[in-house]
Amino acid sequence: MKHLITAAALALGTTLAAGAAWAEGQTHHIAFHVNQNDPQVMNMALNNVANVNKYYQSQGDTTVIEVVTYGPGFNMLVAGKSPVADRISAMSLEIEGLSFAACGNTHRKMSEKAGHKVALLDEAGVVPSGVVRLVELQQQGYAYVRP
């Protein structure tokens, strides 16, 4: 049986080192979508992020997670306004590969309405469009989650 498996691996262009594990940890790419200005939804999204990361870590895997906000959900990333700012700050330090994307369209509109540039949390990066970012991530193979 061992020779059959080794032959099959060689036929596929791979080699098996003595004692090598069949599969090393995988990396899971997940996009979370937040478009509601509701602390309960924001906390649910962050709970999902923490739970997914914890599960995959327990399996020996890693995660790359991006939380994308737009519309009313943009408030999740607004400095001085976010009801989950402390959690975002802590989670950003605890979870490698976690990022937060704020919609540039929403940012521009909110800034125009406020009469000044709306400040974002330090953990937030701005993307041109939240919806387009979600499309791009899904096209790159990210799993899509909307709490």
DSSP file with accessible surface (Angstrom, degrees, kcal/mol):
  #  RESIDUE AA STRUCTURE BP1 BP2  ACC     N-H-->O    O-->H-N    N-H-->O    O-->H-N    TCO  KAPPA ALPHA  PHI   PSI    X-CA   Y-CA   Z-CA
    1    1 A M     >        0   0  166      0, 0.0     4,-2.4     0, 0.0     5,-0.2   0.000 360.0 360.0 360.0 -43.1    0.0    0.0    0.0
    2    2 A K  H  >  +     0   0  162      1,-0.2     4,-2.6     2,-0.2     5,-0.2   0.899 360.0  49.0 -58.8 -40.3    2.8    2.4    0.9
    3    3 A H  H  > S+     0   0  158      2,-0.2     4,-2.6     1,-0.2    -1,-0.2   0.876 109.3  52.0 -68.5 -36.5    4.4    1.9   -2.5
    4    4 A L  H  > S+     0   0  121      2,-0.2     4,-2.3     1,-0.2    -2,-0.2   0.922 111.9  46.1 -63.9 -43.5    1.1    2.5   -4.3
    5    5 A I  H  X S+     0   0   54     -4,-2.4     4,-2.6     2,-0.2    -2,-0.2   0.928 113.4  49.3 -66.1 -43.6    0.6    5.8   -2.4
    6    6 A T  H  X S+     0   0   49     -4,-2.6     4,-2.6     1,-0.2     5,-0.2   0.928 111.5  49.4 -62.5 -42.1    4.2    6.8   -3.1
    7    7 A A  H  X S+     0   0   54     -4,-2.6     4,-2.3     2,-0.2    -1,-0.2   0.912 111.0  49.7 -63.1 -40.9    3.8    6.0   -6.8
    8    8 A A  H  X S+     0   0   51     -4,-2.3     4,-1.4     2,-0.2    -2,-0.2   0.917 110.8  49.7 -65.1 -41.0    0.6    8.0   -6.9
    9    9 A A  H  <>S+     0   0   11     -4,-2.6     5,-2.6     1,-0.2     3,-0.2   0.920 111.5  48.6 -64.3 -42.1    2.3   10.9   -5.2
   10   10 A L  H ><5S+     0   0  103     -4,-2.6     3,-1.6     1,-0.2    -1,-0.2   0.891 107.3  55.7 -65.0 -37.6    5.1   10.8   -7.7
   11   11 A A  H 3<5S+     0   0   88     -4,-2.3    -1,-0.2     1,-0.3    -2,-0.2   0.826 105.8  52.4 -64.5 -29.1    2.7   10.6  -10.6
   12   12 A L  T 3<5S-     0   0  143     -4,-1.4    -1,-0.3    -3,-0.2    -2,-0.2   0.407 123.9-105.8 -86.0   1.3    1.1   13.8   -9.4
   13   13 A G  T < 5S+     0   0   69     -3,-1.6     2,-0.3     1,-0.3    -3,-0.2   0.740  83.9 112.5  84.6  20.1    4.5   15.5   -9.3
   14   14 A T      < -     0   0   71     -5,-2.6     2,-0.3    -6,-0.2    -1,-0.3  -0.834  51.9-145.4-121.9 162.5    4.9   15.4   -5.6
   15   15 A T        -     0   0  117     -2,-0.3     2,-0.6    -3,-0.1    -9,-0.0  -0.937   9.0-137.9-126.0 154.4    7.3   13.7   -3.2
   16   16 A L        -     0   0   71     -2,-0.3     2,-0.2   -10,-0.1     3,-0.1  -0.948  15.0-146.6-112.4 120.3    6.7   12.3    0.2
   17   17 A A    >   -     0   0   67     -2,-0.6     3,-2.4     4,-0.1     2,-0.1  -0.568  40.0 -87.9 -79.2 149.3    9.5   12.8    2.8
   18   18 A A  T 3  S+     0   0  109      1,-0.3    -1,-0.1    -2,-0.2     3,-0.1  -0.365 114.0   3.8 -58.8 126.1    9.9   10.1    5.3
   19   19 A G  T 3  S+     0   0   88      1,-0.2    -1,-0.3    -2,-0.1     2,-0.1   0.532  93.5 151.1  77.7   4.1    7.6   10.8    8.2
   20   20 A A    <   -     0   0   54     -3,-2.4    -1,-0.2     1,-0.1     2,-0.1  -0.431  49.5-113.5 -69.8 143.6    6.1   13.9    6.5
   21   21 A A        -     0   0   69      1,-0.1     3,-0.2    -2,-0.1    -4,-0.1  -0.436  18.7-125.9 -72.6 150.0    2.5   14.7    7.5
   22   22 A W  S    S+     0   0  191      1,-0.2     2,-0.4    -2,-0.1    -1,-0.1   0.911  92.9  15.6 -63.4 -44.1   -0.1   14.3    4.7
   23   23 A A        -     0   0   80      3,-0.0    -1,-0.2    -3,-0.0     2,-0.2  -0.994  68.8-152.7-136.9 131.4   -1.4   17.8    5.1
   24   24 A E        -     0   0  165     -2,-0.4    37,-0.0     1,-0.2    36,-0.0  -0.478  54.0 -58.3 -89.4 172.2    0.1   20.8    6.9
   25   25 A G        -     0   0   50     -2,-0.2     2,-0.2    35,-0.2    -1,-0.2  -0.156  56.5-137.8 -54.2 139.9   -2.1   23.5    8.3
   26   26 A Q        -     0   0  119     30,-0.1    36,-2.8    -3,-0.1     2,-0.5  -0.599   7.2-128.1 -93.3 160.8   -4.3   25.2    5.8
   27   27 A T  E     -a   62   0A  70     -2,-0.2     2,-0.5    34,-0.2    36,-0.2  -0.953  20.4-156.4-110.5 126.5   -5.0   29.0    5.6
   28   28 A H  E     -a   63   0A  33     34,-2.6    36,-2.6    -2,-0.5     2,-0.5  -0.893   1.9-153.7-105.6 129.1   -8.7   29.9    5.5
   29   29 A H  E     +a   64   0A  76     -2,-0.5   114,-2.9   112,-0.2     2,-0.4  -0.909  19.2 176.8-105.7 122.4   -9.7   33.2    4.0
   30   30 A I  E     -ab  65 143A  10     34,-2.5    36,-2.2    -2,-0.5     2,-0.5  -0.990  17.7-159.0-133.5 132.4  -13.0   34.7    5.3
   31   31 A A  E     -ab  66 144A   0    112,-3.5   114,-2.7    -2,-0.4     2,-0.4  -0.943   9.6-159.5-109.1 126.1  -14.7   38.0    4.6
   32   32 A F  E     -ab  67 145A   1     34,-2.8    36,-3.5    -2,-0.5     2,-0.5  -0.905   7.4-149.7-106.2 137.5  -17.2   39.3    7.1
   33   33 A H  E     +a   68   0A  10    112,-2.3     2,-0.5    -2,-0.4    36,-0.2  -0.912  16.2 177.4-113.0 122.0  -19.8   41.9    6.0
   34   34 A V  E     +a   69   0A   0     34,-2.7    36,-1.4    -2,-0.5    42,-0.1  -0.973  18.4 147.9-127.2 116.3  -21.2   44.5    8.3
   35   35 A N        +     0   0   34     -2,-0.5     2,-0.4    34,-0.2    38,-0.2   0.086  49.0  89.5-132.9  24.2  -23.7   47.1    7.0
   36   36 A Q        -     0   0   72     36,-0.3     2,-1.7    37,-0.2     6,-0.1  -0.979  68.1-139.1-124.6 136.6  -25.9   47.7   10.0
   37   37 A N        +     0   0   84     -2,-0.4    36,-0.1     4,-0.1     3,-0.1  -0.524  65.1 122.3 -87.9  67.5  -25.4   50.4   12.7
   38   38 A D     >  -     0   0   54     -2,-1.7     4,-2.5     1,-0.1     3,-0.5  -0.965  57.5-150.5-135.0 113.4  -26.4   47.9   15.4
   39   39 A P  H  > S+     0   0   60      0, 0.0     4,-2.8     0, 0.0     5,-0.2   0.835 100.1  57.2 -54.0 -32.9  -24.1   47.1   18.3
   40   40 A Q  H  > S+     0   0  145      2,-0.2     4,-2.2     1,-0.2     5,-0.1   0.922 109.1  44.1 -65.1 -43.2  -25.6   43.6   18.5
   41   41 A V  H  > S+     0   0   16     -3,-0.5     4,-2.6     2,-0.2    -1,-0.2   0.916 113.8  50.9 -66.8 -42.3  -24.8   42.9   14.8
   42   42 A M  H  X S+     0   0    0     -4,-2.5     4,-2.2     1,-0.2    -2,-0.2   0.927 112.3  46.1 -61.6 -45.1  -21.3   44.3   15.2
   43   43 A N  H  X S+     0   0   52     -4,-2.8     4,-2.8    -5,-0.2    -1,-0.2   0.884 110.6  53.4 -66.1 -36.5  -20.6   42.2   18.3
   44   44 A M  H  X S+     0   0   84     -4,-2.2     4,-2.7    -5,-0.2    -2,-0.2   0.925 108.4  50.3 -63.6 -42.0  -22.0   39.1   16.6
   45   45 A A  H  X S+     0   0    0     -4,-2.6     4,-2.4     1,-0.2    -2,-0.2   0.934 112.7  46.1 -60.7 -45.5  -19.6   39.7   13.7
   46   46 A L  H  X S+     0   0    0     -4,-2.2     4,-2.6     2,-0.2    -2,-0.2   0.875 111.3  52.3 -67.4 -36.0  -16.7   40.0   16.1
   47   47 A N  H  X S+     0   0   72     -4,-2.8     4,-2.8     2,-0.2    -1,-0.2   0.923 109.8  49.6 -61.9 -43.7  -17.9   36.9   18.0
   48   48 A N  H  X S+     0   0   46     -4,-2.7     4,-2.8     2,-0.2     5,-0.3   0.915 110.1  50.8 -60.3 -44.1  -18.0   35.1   14.7
   49   49 A V  H  X S+     0   0    0     -4,-2.4     4,-2.5     1,-0.2     5,-0.2   0.949 113.2  45.1 -58.0 -50.1  -14.4   36.3   13.9
   50   50 A A  H  X S+     0   0   33     -4,-2.6     4,-2.6     1,-0.2    -2,-0.2   0.916 115.2  47.2 -62.2 -43.6  -13.1   35.1   17.3
   51   51 A N  H  X S+     0   0  100     -4,-2.8     4,-2.5     2,-0.2    -2,-0.2   0.907 112.9  47.5 -67.4 -42.6  -14.9   31.7   17.0
   52   52 A V  H  X S+     0   0   38     -4,-2.8     4,-2.5    -5,-0.2     5,-0.2   0.939 114.3  47.2 -63.7 -46.1  -13.8   31.0   13.5
   53   53 A N  H  X S+     0   0   12     -4,-2.5     4,-2.5    -5,-0.3    -2,-0.2   0.936 112.9  48.7 -62.1 -44.6  -10.2   31.9   14.3
   54   54 A K  H  X S+     0   0  155     -4,-2.6     4,-2.1    -5,-0.2    -1,-0.2   0.916 111.6  50.1 -62.0 -43.7  -10.2   29.8   17.5
   55   55 A Y  H  X S+     0   0  128     -4,-2.5     4,-0.9     2,-0.2    -2,-0.2   0.957 113.1  44.3 -60.3 -51.8  -11.7   26.8   15.7
   56   56 A Y  H ><>S+     0   0   64     -4,-2.5     5,-2.9     1,-0.2     3,-0.6   0.880 111.1  54.2 -66.0 -35.1   -9.2   26.9   12.9
   57   57 A Q  H ><5S+     0   0  118     -4,-2.5     3,-1.8    -5,-0.2    -1,-0.2   0.909 104.4  55.3 -61.4 -39.7   -6.3   27.4   15.3
   58   58 A S  H 3<5S+     0   0   84     -4,-2.1    -1,-0.2     1,-0.3    -2,-0.2   0.736 106.6  51.9 -66.3 -19.3   -7.4   24.3   17.2
   59   59 A Q  T <<5S-     0   0  103     -4,-0.9    -1,-0.3    -3,-0.6    -2,-0.2   0.383 123.0-106.3 -92.8  -0.5   -7.2   22.4   13.9
   60   60 A G  T < 5S+     0   0   52     -3,-1.8    -3,-0.2     1,-0.3     2,-0.2   0.628  82.9 122.5  83.5  14.3   -3.6   23.6   13.3
   61   61 A D      < -     0   0   26     -5,-2.9    -1,-0.3   -36,-0.2     2,-0.3  -0.528  52.3-135.8-102.9 170.9   -4.8   26.0   10.6
   62   62 A T  E     -a   27   0A  77    -36,-2.8   -34,-2.6    -2,-0.2     2,-0.3  -0.813  12.9-142.3-121.9 166.4   -4.5   29.8   10.2
   63   63 A T  E     -a   28   0A   7     33,-0.3     2,-0.5    -2,-0.3   -34,-0.2  -0.947  12.5-161.3-130.5 149.9   -6.9   32.4    9.1
   64   64 A V  E     -a   29   0A  45    -36,-2.6   -34,-2.5    -2,-0.3     2,-0.4  -0.984  28.7-178.6-123.4 113.3   -6.9   35.6    7.0
   65   65 A I  E     -ac  30  98A   0     32,-2.4    34,-2.3    -2,-0.5     2,-0.5  -0.965  14.6-173.4-123.3 132.0  -10.0   37.6    8.0
   66   66 A E  E     -ac  31  99A  14    -36,-2.2   -34,-2.8    -2,-0.4     2,-0.6  -0.991  11.1-155.8-125.0 125.0  -11.2   40.9    6.7
   67   67 A V  E     -ac  32 100A   0     32,-2.6    34,-3.3    -2,-0.5     2,-0.5  -0.899  15.8-161.8 -97.5 118.0  -14.2   42.7    8.2
   68   68 A V  E     -ac  33 101A   0    -36,-3.5   -34,-2.7    -2,-0.6     2,-0.4  -0.901   7.7-172.4-107.8 126.4  -15.7   45.0    5.5
   69   69 A T  E     +ac  34 102A   0     32,-3.0    34,-1.5    -2,-0.5     2,-0.3  -0.901  13.4 150.7-119.1 145.8  -18.0   47.8    6.6
   70   70 A Y    >   +     0   0   49    -36,-1.4     3,-1.4    -2,-0.4     4,-0.2  -0.965  51.2  12.5-159.1 170.8  -20.2   50.2    4.6
   71   71 A G  G >  S-     0   0   24     -2,-0.3     3,-2.0     1,-0.3     4,-0.3  -0.258 131.9 -12.0  55.6-143.0  -23.4   52.2    4.8
   72   72 A P  G >  S+     0   0   79      0, 0.0     3,-1.4     0, 0.0   -36,-0.3   0.800 134.3  65.7 -58.9 -27.7  -24.7   52.3    8.4
   73   73 A G  G X  S+     0   0    0     -3,-1.4     3,-2.1     1,-0.3     4,-0.2   0.682  79.1  83.4 -68.4 -15.3  -22.2   49.5    9.4
   74   74 A F  G X  S+     0   0    0     -3,-2.0     3,-2.4     1,-0.3    -1,-0.3   0.811  73.6  74.4 -56.2 -30.7  -19.4   52.0    8.7
   75   75 A N  G X  S+     0   0   13     -3,-1.4     3,-1.1    -4,-0.3    -1,-0.3   0.721  77.5  76.3 -59.2 -18.4  -20.0   53.4   12.2
   76   76 A M  G <  S+     0   0    0     -3,-2.1    -1,-0.3     1,-0.2     8,-0.2   0.800 103.4  37.0 -59.7 -27.4  -18.3   50.2   13.5
   77   77 A L  G <  S+     0   0    0     -3,-2.4    44,-2.6    -4,-0.2     2,-0.5   0.281  87.8 115.2-112.2  10.0  -15.0   51.8   12.5
   78   78 A V  B X>  -E  120   0B   8     -3,-1.1     4,-2.3    42,-0.2     3,-1.8  -0.706  69.1-120.2 -87.5 123.9  -15.6   55.5   13.3
   79   79 A A  T 34 S+     0   0   42     40,-1.8    40,-0.2    -2,-0.5    -2,-0.1  -0.350  96.3  11.4 -61.1 134.5  -13.3   56.8   16.1
   80   80 A G  T 34 S+     0   0   93      2,-0.1    -1,-0.3     1,-0.1    40,-0.1   0.411 128.5  58.9  78.9  -3.4  -15.3   58.1   19.1
   81   81 A K  T <4 S+     0   0  119     -3,-1.8    -2,-0.2    -6,-0.1    -1,-0.1   0.591  71.1 106.1-126.8 -25.3  -18.5   56.5   17.8
   82   82 A S    ><  -     0   0   15     -4,-2.3     3,-0.9     1,-0.2     4,-0.2  -0.433  53.4-156.0 -66.7 126.1  -17.9   52.8   17.4
   83   83 A P  T 3  S+     0   0   65      0, 0.0    -1,-0.2     0, 0.0     3,-0.1   0.566  96.1  43.9 -76.5  -5.4  -19.6   50.8   20.2
   84   84 A V  T 3> S+     0   0    3     -8,-0.2     4,-2.5     1,-0.1     5,-0.2   0.105  73.5 119.4-124.5  22.0  -17.0   48.0   19.6
   85   85 A A  H <> S+     0   0   25     -3,-0.9     4,-2.5     1,-0.2     5,-0.2   0.889  76.7  50.2 -57.3 -44.3  -13.8   50.1   19.4
   86   86 A D  H  > S+     0   0  144      1,-0.2     4,-2.4     2,-0.2    -1,-0.2   0.900 111.4  48.4 -64.3 -40.5  -12.2   48.4   22.4
   87   87 A R  H  > S+     0   0   74      2,-0.2     4,-3.1     1,-0.2     5,-0.3   0.903 110.9  50.9 -64.2 -42.7  -12.9   44.9   21.1
   88   88 A I  H  X S+     0   0    0     -4,-2.5     4,-2.3     2,-0.2    -2,-0.2   0.933 110.8  49.1 -61.0 -44.8  -11.5   45.8   17.7
   89   89 A S  H  X S+     0   0   47     -4,-2.5     4,-1.1    -5,-0.2    -2,-0.2   0.942 115.6  42.7 -60.5 -47.9   -8.3   47.1   19.3
   90   90 A A  H  X S+     0   0   39     -4,-2.4     4,-1.8     1,-0.2     3,-0.5   0.929 114.7  49.3 -65.8 -45.2   -7.8   44.0   21.4
   91   91 A M  H  X S+     0   0   10     -4,-3.1     4,-2.9     1,-0.2    -1,-0.2   0.859 104.9  58.8 -65.5 -34.5   -8.7   41.6   18.7
   92   92 A S  H  < S+     0   0   35     -4,-2.3    -1,-0.2    -5,-0.3     6,-0.2   0.841 110.5  43.4 -63.5 -32.3   -6.4   43.3   16.2
   93   93 A L  H  < S+     0   0  151     -4,-1.1    -1,-0.2    -3,-0.5    -2,-0.2   0.808 119.2  43.1 -79.0 -32.2   -3.5   42.6   18.6
   94   94 A E  H  < S+     0   0  143     -4,-1.8     2,-0.7     1,-0.2    -2,-0.2   0.794 106.8  59.7 -85.6 -32.2   -4.6   39.0   19.4
   95   95 A I  S >< S-     0   0   10     -4,-2.9     3,-1.2    -5,-0.2     2,-0.2  -0.875  71.9-148.9-111.2 108.8   -5.5   37.7   15.9
   96   96 A E  T 3  S+     0   0  179     -2,-0.7   -33,-0.3     1,-0.2     3,-0.1  -0.471  85.5  27.9 -69.4 138.8   -2.8   37.7   13.3
   97   97 A G  T 3  S+     0   0   37      1,-0.3   -32,-2.4    -2,-0.2     2,-0.5   0.591  87.7 131.7  87.0   9.5   -4.2   38.2    9.8
   98   98 A L  E <   +c   65   0A  21     -3,-1.2     2,-0.3    -6,-0.2    -1,-0.3  -0.823  27.6 168.6 -97.5 131.4   -7.3   40.2   10.9
   99   99 A S  E     -c   66   0A  50    -34,-2.3   -32,-2.6    -2,-0.5     2,-0.4  -0.955  25.3-142.2-139.2 160.8   -8.0   43.5    9.1
  100  100 A F  E     -cd  67 124A   5     23,-0.8    25,-2.7    -2,-0.3     2,-0.5  -0.990  12.8-161.3-126.8 127.6  -10.9   46.0    9.0
  101  101 A A  E     -cd  68 125A   4    -34,-3.3   -32,-3.0    -2,-0.4     2,-0.4  -0.935   1.7-160.2-115.0 126.4  -11.9   47.7    5.7
  102  102 A A  E     -cd  69 126A   0     23,-3.5    25,-2.6    -2,-0.5     2,-0.3  -0.874  29.3-110.1-104.2 135.5  -14.0   50.9    5.7
  103  103 A C  E  >  - d   0 127A   5    -34,-1.5     4,-2.4    -2,-0.4    26,-0.1  -0.460  17.7-152.0 -66.8 124.3  -15.9   51.9    2.6
  104  104 A G  H  > S+     0   0   12     23,-3.1     4,-2.6    -2,-0.3    25,-0.2   0.845  95.3  55.6 -65.7 -35.2  -14.4   54.9    0.9
  105  105 A N  H  > S+     0   0   61     23,-0.9     4,-2.3    22,-0.2    -1,-0.2   0.940 111.2  43.4 -62.4 -46.8  -17.7   55.9   -0.6
  106  106 A T  H  > S+     0   0   22      2,-0.2     4,-3.0     1,-0.2     5,-0.3   0.913 112.9  53.1 -65.0 -41.5  -19.4   56.0    2.8
  107  107 A H  H  X S+     0   0   20     -4,-2.4     4,-2.5     1,-0.2    11,-0.4   0.931 110.1  47.6 -59.8 -45.6  -16.4   57.7    4.4
  108  108 A R  H  X S+     0   0  120     -4,-2.6     4,-2.5     2,-0.2    -1,-0.2   0.936 114.2  46.1 -61.5 -47.6  -16.6   60.5    1.7
  109  109 A K  H  X S+     0   0  130     -4,-2.3     4,-2.3     1,-0.2    -2,-0.2   0.909 114.0  47.7 -64.5 -42.2  -20.3   61.0    2.1
  110  110 A M  H  X S+     0   0   45     -4,-3.0     4,-2.3     2,-0.2     6,-0.2   0.895 112.5  49.9 -66.2 -38.0  -20.2   61.0    5.9
  111  111 A S  H  X>S+     0   0   18     -4,-2.5     4,-1.5    -5,-0.3     5,-1.2   0.908 110.4  49.8 -66.7 -42.1  -17.3   63.5    5.9
  112  112 A E  H  <5S+     0   0  134     -4,-2.5    -2,-0.2     2,-0.2     3,-0.2   0.929 112.5  47.6 -61.2 -44.0  -19.1   65.8    3.5
  113  113 A K  H  <5S+     0   0  196     -4,-2.3    -2,-0.2     1,-0.2    -1,-0.2   0.890 114.7  45.9 -64.9 -38.5  -22.2   65.7    5.7
  114  114 A A  H  <5S-     0   0   50     -4,-2.3    -1,-0.2     2,-0.3    -2,-0.2   0.685 106.6-126.6 -77.8 -19.8  -20.1   66.4    8.8
  115  115 A G  T  <5S+     0   0   67     -4,-1.5     2,-0.3    -3,-0.2    -3,-0.2   0.585  83.4  58.9  83.3   7.6  -18.2   69.1    7.2
  116  116 A H  S   <S-     0   0  125     -5,-1.2     2,-0.4    -6,-0.2    -2,-0.3  -0.971 101.2 -76.4-158.4 162.2  -14.8   67.5    8.1
  117  117 A K        -     0   0  168     -2,-0.3     2,-0.3    -3,-0.1    -9,-0.1  -0.505  49.9-125.9 -67.5 122.9  -13.0   64.3    7.5
  118  118 A V        -     0   0   15    -11,-0.4     2,-0.2    -2,-0.4    -7,-0.1  -0.570  25.0-126.8 -72.1 126.4  -14.5   61.6    9.8
  119  119 A A        -     0   0   63     -2,-0.3   -40,-1.8   -40,-0.2     2,-0.3  -0.545  24.0-155.1 -77.5 139.7  -11.8   60.0   11.9
  120  120 A L  B     -E   78   0B  31    -42,-0.3   -42,-0.2    -2,-0.2   -45,-0.0  -0.724  28.1 -87.6-109.7 162.1  -11.5   56.2   11.8
  121  121 A L    >   -     0   0   21    -44,-2.6     3,-1.8    -2,-0.3    -1,-0.1  -0.317  40.4-115.2 -60.4 150.2  -10.1   53.8   14.3
  122  122 A D  T 3  S+     0   0  159      1,-0.3    -1,-0.1    -3,-0.0   -45,-0.0   0.804 115.2  59.8 -59.1 -28.9   -6.4   53.1   13.8
  123  123 A E  T 3  S+     0   0   58    -24,-0.1   -23,-0.8     2,-0.0     2,-0.3   0.601  88.4  95.9 -76.7 -12.1   -7.1   49.5   12.9
  124  124 A A  E <   -d  100   0A  20     -3,-1.8     2,-0.3   -47,-0.2   -23,-0.2  -0.630  53.3-166.3 -88.6 137.7   -9.3   50.5    9.9
  125  125 A G  E     -d  101   0A  36    -25,-2.7   -23,-3.5    -2,-0.3     2,-0.5  -0.867  21.6-124.7-111.7 151.9   -8.1   50.8    6.3
  126  126 A V  E     -d  102   0A  80     -2,-0.3   -23,-0.2   -25,-0.2   -25,-0.0  -0.848  22.7-171.5-101.6 132.3  -10.1   52.5    3.6
  127  127 A V  E     -d  103   0A  23    -25,-2.6   -23,-3.1    -2,-0.5   -22,-0.2  -0.858  35.6-114.0-113.5 153.7  -11.1   50.7    0.4
  128  128 A P  S    S+     0   0  113      0, 0.0   -23,-0.9     0, 0.0     2,-0.3   0.901  99.1   5.7 -55.9 -41.1  -12.7   52.6   -2.5
  129  129 A S     >  -     0   0   22    -25,-0.2     4,-2.3   -26,-0.1     5,-0.1  -0.979  58.0-149.5-147.6 129.6  -16.0   50.7   -2.1
  130  130 A G  H  > S+     0   0    0     -2,-0.3     4,-2.1     2,-0.2     5,-0.2   0.911 102.5  48.1 -64.3 -42.4  -17.2   48.2    0.5
  131  131 A V  H  > S+     0   0   73      2,-0.2     4,-2.2     1,-0.2    -1,-0.2   0.943 112.5  48.2 -65.0 -45.9  -19.4   46.3   -1.9
  132  132 A V  H  > S+     0   0   75      1,-0.2     4,-2.9     2,-0.2    -1,-0.2   0.910 109.0  54.9 -62.2 -38.9  -16.7   46.1   -4.5
  133  133 A R  H  X S+     0   0   49     -4,-2.3     4,-2.7     1,-0.2    -1,-0.2   0.920 107.2  49.7 -61.2 -42.2  -14.2   44.9   -1.9
  134  134 A L  H  X S+     0   0    8     -4,-2.1     4,-2.3     2,-0.2    -1,-0.2   0.908 111.1  49.6 -63.3 -39.6  -16.6   42.1   -0.9
  135  135 A V  H  X S+     0   0   67     -4,-2.2     4,-2.5     2,-0.2    -2,-0.2   0.946 111.5  49.1 -62.2 -47.5  -16.9   41.1   -4.6
  136  136 A E  H  X S+     0   0   79     -4,-2.9     4,-1.5     1,-0.2    -2,-0.2   0.916 110.7  49.8 -58.9 -45.4  -13.1   41.1   -5.0
  137  137 A L  H  <>S+     0   0    0     -4,-2.7     5,-2.6     1,-0.2    -1,-0.2   0.916 111.2  48.7 -62.9 -41.5  -12.6   39.0   -1.9
  138  138 A Q  H ><5S+     0   0   90     -4,-2.3     3,-1.7     1,-0.2    -1,-0.2   0.901 108.8  53.4 -66.3 -36.6  -15.1   36.4   -3.0
  139  139 A Q  H 3<5S+     0   0  154     -4,-2.5    -1,-0.2     1,-0.3    -2,-0.2   0.802 105.4  55.5 -66.6 -25.8  -13.5   36.3   -6.5
  140  140 A Q  T 3<5S-     0   0  121     -4,-1.5    -1,-0.3    -5,-0.2    -2,-0.2   0.390 129.4 -98.0 -84.6   0.2  -10.2   35.6   -4.7
  141  141 A G  T < 5S+     0   0   61     -3,-1.7  -112,-0.2     1,-0.3    -3,-0.2   0.533  70.0 153.0  97.8   7.1  -11.8   32.6   -2.9
  142  142 A Y      < -     0   0   30     -5,-2.6    -1,-0.3    -6,-0.2  -112,-0.3  -0.458  47.4-119.2 -68.1 140.8  -12.7   34.1    0.4
  143  143 A A  E     -b   30   0A  53   -114,-2.9  -112,-3.5    -2,-0.1     2,-0.5  -0.567  29.9-133.2 -73.0 146.0  -15.7   32.6    2.2
  144  144 A Y  E     +b   31   0A  94     -2,-0.2     2,-0.4  -114,-0.2  -112,-0.2  -0.907  25.4 179.5-110.6 128.7  -18.4   35.2    2.8
  145  145 A V  E     -b   32   0A  45   -114,-2.7  -112,-2.3    -2,-0.5  -115,-0.0  -0.996  10.1-178.0-131.3 129.6  -20.1   35.6    6.1
  146  146 A R              0   0  122     -2,-0.4  -112,-0.1  -114,-0.2  -114,-0.1  -0.936 360.0 360.0-125.0 107.7  -22.9   38.1    7.0
  147  147 A P              0   0   32      0, 0.0  -102,-0.1     0, 0.0  -106,-0.1  -0.218 360.0 360.0 -67.1 360.0  -23.9   37.9   10.6
